[in-house]
Every structure is written in C-alpha cells, then in structure tokens.
C-alpha cells in the first residue's frame, strides 16, 4: 500500500506537469482566433508569432500525458482499464483532437498558401478548444464519482458523464487554460500582441475567478474533504494574484500564479478522490488505490526507473525552455519559406 500511495501521488504530479505545461499550449491555440488584429498580412504574422511561441516546446509538453497514461497502465492496471473503457468516447475525441492539432503544427509552415494556413489554424484551434473542455469534464466526473458495478466496471453510460457539475468543470479548465495562455503570450512576446494579451488576461481574469471559484466551492462542499479547503483558498488567492500581477505588468509573476492555480486544482481533484482512484457515485461501489494497484515487485521496479530517469527528463525540458526564452514579435517573423502548390505539382510530375 505504501508504494501504491507513492504512485498515486506521482501520477498526480505527472498530471500536474501536463496540465500546467500543456495548459498554456491549449490557451495559445485557442487565442489564435482572438488575439491577432490588423490586415490579413499582419494577422498572419501575429498568428505565426503565437505558433512560434510554443513551437519548440509543445510536443515535449505532451510527453507528460504519455507518461501519466503509461504510469497509470503499469502502476494501476485496473484503474486504467476501468477509466479508459468507461470514458472511451470522450478520451477518443481528445486523442483525435490532439493528433489533428499536432499535424497542423508540423505542417502549417510547409506550404506557402493562405488557404492552407487557415485550415491548419482551424485544426489547431479545434485541437485546443476540445481537449481544454473535455479534460475538465473527465476530471470533474472523477471528483463527483461514477457508477461502477461490483467488478469495478463502469456502467453509467456516456450521457451520465454529461451532468451540470462536469460541464462546469469543463468551463473551469477552459477559462483556466485561456487565462494561462494569455499570460504566457504576454510573457513570451513583445509589441502590440503582448499588450493585447495582457488586456485579454485582465478581462478574462474576473470571469475565471467566478467560474473557477464556483466549481471549486461546489467540489469542496459536495465531494471533498476538510483539508482541501486550504487548497481552494490557495487557488482563489492565486487567481487574484494573477489579476494584480497582470495589471502591474509583472508577467512572470502572473504566469507563475496562473500555474499555481492549476496546481491547486489538481491537488483538489486528487485529494477529493483519495483513497479511491475512481470514487463510486452516491455511495456506490468504488475502486480504491489498493484494489487497483499492481504487485509490489512491479511498483518497486517502476520506482527505481522513475528515480533514475525523471531528473534527466526534467533537466532536459528545463534546458529547452531556457534556450528558447527570448521574446518574439512580428519583427522576428521571416517571409514564408514553404512550397507553393504549383511547386509541389511541378515536383510531382
């Protein structure tokens, strides 16, 4: 049980890393239709600034999701089986959205054609909006509890996942990631788009405080435990700090406090679930940490692998962020270098 608890906490850490890092990726993707202004050429340059701001890191950020899924499969196979079979449709939609988004990131600059860029932008936006909402729906259902049978199989059906608490959870992650993306853009860019991102973050911050605070209070009073009141207080205080830091032009502080809000949300989610990995709905059968865990030998091997490899991965990703730490502006955007459709046709024939 001790190693099982350790891995429950480690999986919470992996999800924290994923939601904090991929959260601003989602936010930037959603902002591609909201921030750019000016004529068509200038809007295209600003969209390229947004894409380039996360270009070196977005795929590395997704590694946290792969690691969280793999760790769940290895450490808690019954949790993995119940979760991915019961939540099959929303998780499949998320996976497809992430694939479409990744392909759009990679191929957007390969062809110099406005129509091609618009299609890729649409794919990036859909691939950002959909997961930003559905991750909140999925985690809110884990906090609320799901209907399981005695064999720990999900029996609630798809529509049981679409409930008011889960929908508010989807709205919560949506506004959190939008705010997180806006403060990241303000931190990472310069010029007009930087000022515009700060104004957007300021306008969104009040709405985020209402939505996030409302969901957190609902979760705390209906489904959580007493000690997570402190987590709710941290989340609300961090959001207020984002507003104040953004207004003062302290973009680094605003981004750090935005990340802290997401960390607090994950702690609230996993704290509410404990000691289960899938709480039962209305006092029904649940799946506990001990019931879902792998054998002690498996957990021991996994622990040693994690101790050796995790610091290397974190160090490499930190180095990547340090190398690409410079601000970007439209002045850094070169002329399009992709092939035209005519050149593609000529090379093909």
Secondary structure, DSSP 4 states (H G I P E B T S, - for coil): -HHHHHHHHHHHHHHHHHHHHHHHHHHHHHHTTTS--SSHHHHHHHHHHHHHHHHTTHHHHHHHHHHHHHHHHHH-HHHHHHHHHHTHHHHHHHHHHHHHHHHHHHHGGGB--HHHHHHHHHHHHHHHHHHHHHHHHHHHHHHH-B-B-TTS-B-S-SGGG--HHHHHHHHHHHHHHHHHHHHHHHHHB-SHHHHHHHHHHHHHHHHHHHHHHHHHHHHHHHH--GGGHHHHHHHHHHHHHHHHHHHTT-HHHHHHHHHHHHHHHHHHHHHHHTTEEEPBGGG---EEHHHH---HHHHHHHHHHHHHHHHHHHHHHHHHHHHT-S-B-GGG-----SBPHHHHHHHH-
